[in-house]
Structures are given as C-alpha cells and as structure tokens.
Amino acid sequence: MAVIIRAITRDGSARAMITDARDIVQRAHEIHDTAPTATAALGRTLIAASLAGSMLGEKEDLLTVRFKGDGPGGAVVATSDWCGNVRGFIQNPRCDLPLRADGKLDVGKCVGKGNMYVLRDAGGKEPYVGVSEIQTGEIGDDVAYYYATSEQVPTVCALGVLVDTDLNVKRAGGALVQLLPFADEEVAAKLEENARKMRPVTEILLDGTPEDVLAAVFDGLEYDVFDRIECAYKCACSREKTDAALVSLGEKELSELIDSENETVLDCGFCDKKYKYTKSELKKLLEKARKK
C-alpha cells in the first residue's frame, strides 16, 4: 500500500505531508490503461489530492482536485478521503506527447491552460469550491499557487511520477509543505532554500523512503513525525449507487432500457468495476421509480 507521513517543525512554523504513492499511481495506470504522459498527469493529480485529503478533519469529508485545461489530455480529476485514499481519471488516457527538451514527460502541455478547482465536501454542508488559474500545468506548481492565492497559505508542492520502460510506474511520490500561522521567517527562508536544492522526490524514493524525503524537506530544522497512515487507490462505487443512478433516470428512460437491451452494463468511470443488470432487475428498479 501507499503511505503518507505527516510531520511538523518543533517550533510550529511548518507542517509537511510526504507520500510514497507508487502503488496508487500504478493501480490508476492499470485501470485506465494510460499512456506515459497521461500516467504522469493523472498520477501527480492523484498524489496532490491524496496529500491534501489527508488534512481533512472529519471521516465523512471528501476533497476533489480538478484540472480543466485546454491540453490534449482533457480534464483530470482526483477525489480523496481524509486518510488519503484516492481515485481519479483523465479524460484522454491515451494522451502521449514528445518528451521535453530536458527529457521529462510534458505534463504541462498535456494539461494545458485553464482552471484548477478544489472542492471540499464536508458531509451535508454546502461544499466549498476554490478556483485558481493553471500556471504551468505541471500540477505541483499549480497546487502551490492555488493554496497561496485562494487560501492564503504559503505552500511548496513537489510531485513526481517516474514511468519505466515497460510503461509501468517505477516510482511515484510527493511532498506538500505549508507554513503555519505566525511562522518564523528564518524557518520560511530555510524551507525555500531546501526546496531549491532538494533532489526530485522520485529520485530520492528510488533507493530511499518517505522519511528520507522528509529529511530533505526539513533539512537543518528540528521536527517530529506525528503519524504514518496507509492509503490506496480506492473507489467508492457500489451496486447501491448504480441502483440509485438508474432509478433517477425516471420511468421513461428505464422503460426504454428494458425494451432495447437484453442486459444493461454500467461501467464505473473511476475503476474497472462493471455492474450488470438483467431485464428483470431493471423492472424491479422501474417499480421503485414509479413509486417516487
């Protein structure tokens, strides 16, 4: 499973969330059959949502990160719970582009220009929606910009997905670092220095651990790890939810499905589950729709 470690500087100036998310991004690649550039774009978005989701306060809370750019990858969406369990999709999973001049996957061009949305759903309350303009499309830069401008929280976000020659995910991980209220200016300056000199997260994880990433983030600072949580690519779909979706279609559309198909199959957009319905099962749902 993937893991998130969370830490805080001993003076209370900053907090950091670090993840080794290789298993999450690999599972997403397997489900959506993503090409390398799409794997990196979706993977980074999943990692960002997982780290941000781990800061939610209640068990029922959900956080969704959505990039709606004009790039060939289309929309990229990831939803996380408070433990960092995450699911997502990219509109064009087969998007693959030539490498950048520095030999890296061109995630920025895949995502393109547009807006980044963050939706925080706290149970029955009206969800909070924040919006910021996509800066580079590289995901990490955009997440940092969103927090700085929409929530006024100075943030460093480093995300990485390393795709192997067999197109599977070799390494994936990330670091989300935020200054807390009344942060010491010297600590802030040290964190900026560390961010400039730090090796890429995936490079550290090739032969290291999330703790090694944390040590690089907080180099020269005293800090404490306050928890370590396991997380995974986890979809919330269920038969009950697809039942409800079909009932919500109404009598007319359900009747048309019953008349036109021997079997109806609903595919989950986030995972590889398929929900099959026979005519008799659809007729039972039709009765429910009529009683509404």
Sequence and secondary structure as in RCSB ss.txt:
>XXXX:A:sequence
MAVIIRAITRDGSARAMITDARDIVQRAHEIHDTAPTATAALGRTLIAASLAGSMLGEKEDLLTVRFKGDGPGGA
VVATSDWCGNVRGFIQNPRCDLPLRADGKLDVGKCVGKGNMYVLRDAGGKEPYVGVSEIQTGEIGDDVAYYYATS
EQVPTVCALGVLVDTDLNVKRAGGALVQLLPFADEEVAAKLEENARKMRPVTEILLDGTPEDVLAAVFDGLEYDV
FDRIECAYKCACSREKTDAALVSLGEKELSELIDSENETVLDCGFCDKKYKYTKSELKKLLEKARKK
>XXXX:A:secstr
 EEEEEEEETTSSEEEEEEE HHHHHHHHHHHT  HHHHHHHHHHHHHHHHHHTT  STT EEEEEEEESSTT  
EEEEEETT  EEEEES TT      TTSS  HHHHH SEEEEEEEE TTS  EEEEEE SSSSSHHHHHHHHHHH
S   EEEEEEEEE TTSSEEEEEEEEEEE TT  HHHHHHHHHHHHH   HHHHHHHS HHHHHHHHTTTS EEE
EEEEEE B     HHHHHHHHHHT HHHHHHHHHH SEEEEE SSSS EEEEEHHHHHHHHHHHHH 
